[in-house]
Amino acid sequence: MSEAHTLMKRDTDVTQQWTNEFVKAFTPENRAQFPANRNFLRTHAARIVKLLDESSSLNSSAADKYEQAAKLSGNDQQHRGMTAFVSGLRKAGEASELLKIQMQMVSDETVVDEKMFNEKFARSWQLIGQKRREIDSQFEEGKRLMGW
């Protein structure tokens, strides 16, 4: 379990990095300039995707560690708590995939104007937000069961 915690801490750092990159690049002002600034956004999107891949890898490894710990746990409540963390971490990987799809949109040559870009951007944020709520719910349940 301590290995899983270490991996999650590393993921927190990586998540902060891609979040900072995202906030800096995908401002409403920058999105309003699309497609004139496609190359600018593409450069930032590539950095974000790389960090999302790293985050997904860390989350997957942490989920594996929690699964191993759950199998060793003789306490049913702790077992269920760790299983909830595993579920949340797997959903975090799904959220990363949705974000990567969003980042690929800047390179999609069929997205030709700011209106289309922002509409697709907003729709993808709705899906990502829904996934984030599911993740948060799983983590809260895990914490509750673990007594954290």
C-alpha positions in Angstrom: 0.0 0.0 0.0 2.9 2.4 0.7 4.1 1.8 -2.9 0.7 2.8 -4.2 0.7 6.0 -2.0 4.2 6.9 -3.4 3.0 6.4 -7.0 -0.1 8.6 -6.3 2.1 11.3 -4.8 4.2 11.3 -7.9 1.1 11.5 -10.0 0.0 14.5 -8.0 3.2 16.3 -9.2 2.7 15.2 -12.8 -1.0 16.3 -12.7 0.1 19.7 -11.4 2.5 20.0 -14.3 0.0 19.2 -17.0 -2.7 21.4 -15.3 -0.3 24.3 -15.3 0.5 23.8 -18.9 -3.2 23.5 -19.8 -4.2 26.6 -17.9 -1.4 28.6 -19.5 -2.2 27.5 -23.1 -5.9 26.9 -23.3 -7.2 30.3 -22.0 -10.4 31.6 -23.4 -8.3 34.3 -25.2 -6.1 31.6 -26.8 -9.1 29.5 -27.8 -10.7 32.5 -29.4 -7.7 32.9 -31.7 -8.1 29.4 -33.1 -7.1 28.3 -35.8 -4.6 31.1 -36.3 -2.7 29.9 -33.2 -3.0 26.2 -34.0 0.7 25.6 -33.9 1.0 27.3 -30.6 -1.8 25.2 -29.1 -0.4 22.0 -30.8 3.0 22.5 -29.1 1.3 22.8 -25.7 -1.1 19.9 -26.4 1.9 17.7 -27.2 3.5 18.5 -23.8 0.2 17.9 -22.1 -0.3 14.5 -23.8 3.1 13.4 -22.7 2.4 14.3 -19.1 -1.0 12.6 -19.3 0.7 9.4 -20.5 3.0 9.6 -17.5 0.1 10.2 -15.2 -1.8 7.3 -16.7 1.2 5.0 -16.2 1.5 6.1 -12.6 -2.2 5.6 -11.9 -2.2 2.2 -13.5 0.8 1.1 -11.4 -0.8 2.5 -8.2 -4.0 0.6 -9.1 -2.0 -2.6 -9.5 -0.4 -2.0 -6.1 -3.7 -1.4 -4.4 -5.1 -4.6 -6.0 -2.2 -6.5 -4.6 -2.6 -5.0 -1.1 -6.4 -5.7 -1.3 -5.7 -9.4 -1.9 -3.5 -9.4 1.2 -5.9 -7.6 3.4 -7.9 -9.7 5.9 -10.1 -6.7 6.8 -13.2 -6.6 4.6 -13.7 -2.9 5.0 -10.1 -2.1 4.0 -10.4 -4.5 1.1 -13.4 -2.7 -0.2 -11.7 0.7 0.4 -8.7 -0.3 -1.6 -11.0 -1.7 -4.3 -12.7 1.7 -4.5 -9.2 3.4 -4.9 -8.5 0.9 -7.7 -11.8 1.9 -9.4 -11.0 5.6 -9.0 -7.5 5.2 -10.4 -8.8 3.2 -13.4 -11.4 5.9 -14.1 -8.6 8.5 -13.8 -7.0 6.7 -16.8 -10.2 7.0 -18.7 -10.3 10.8 -17.9 -6.7 11.1 -19.2 -7.8 9.4 -22.4 -10.7 12.0 -22.8 -8.2 14.8 -22.2 -5.8 13.4 -24.8 -8.7 13.3 -27.3 -9.4 16.9 -26.4 -5.7 17.8 -27.0 -5.7 16.0 -30.4 -8.5 18.3 -31.5 -6.0 21.1 -32.1 -4.4 19.0 -34.8 -7.7 17.9 -36.4 -7.8 19.8 -39.7 -11.6 19.3 -39.9 -11.9 21.7 -37.0 -11.7 24.9 -39.0 -12.9 27.8 -36.8 -13.0 29.1 -33.3 -16.8 28.4 -32.9 -16.4 24.7 -33.8 -13.3 24.4 -31.7 -14.9 25.9 -28.6 -18.1 23.9 -29.0 -16.1 20.6 -29.2 -13.9 21.8 -26.3 -16.9 22.5 -24.1 -18.6 19.1 -24.9 -15.4 17.3 -24.1 -15.2 19.2 -20.8 -18.6 18.0 -19.9 -17.6 14.4 -20.3 -14.3 14.9 -18.4 -16.2 16.6 -15.6 -18.6 13.7 -15.4 -15.6 11.3 -15.2 -14.0 13.5 -12.5 -17.1 13.3 -10.4 -17.1 9.5 -10.6 -13.4 9.5 -9.7 -13.9 11.8 -6.7 -16.8 9.6 -5.5 -14.7 6.5 -5.7 -11.8 8.1 -3.8 -14.2 9.5 -1.1 -15.7 6.0 -0.7 -12.3 4.5 -0.4 -11.2 7.1 2.2 -14.4 6.5 4.2 -13.9 2.8 4.2 -10.2 3.1 5.1 -11.0 5.5 7.9 -9.0 8.3 6.4 
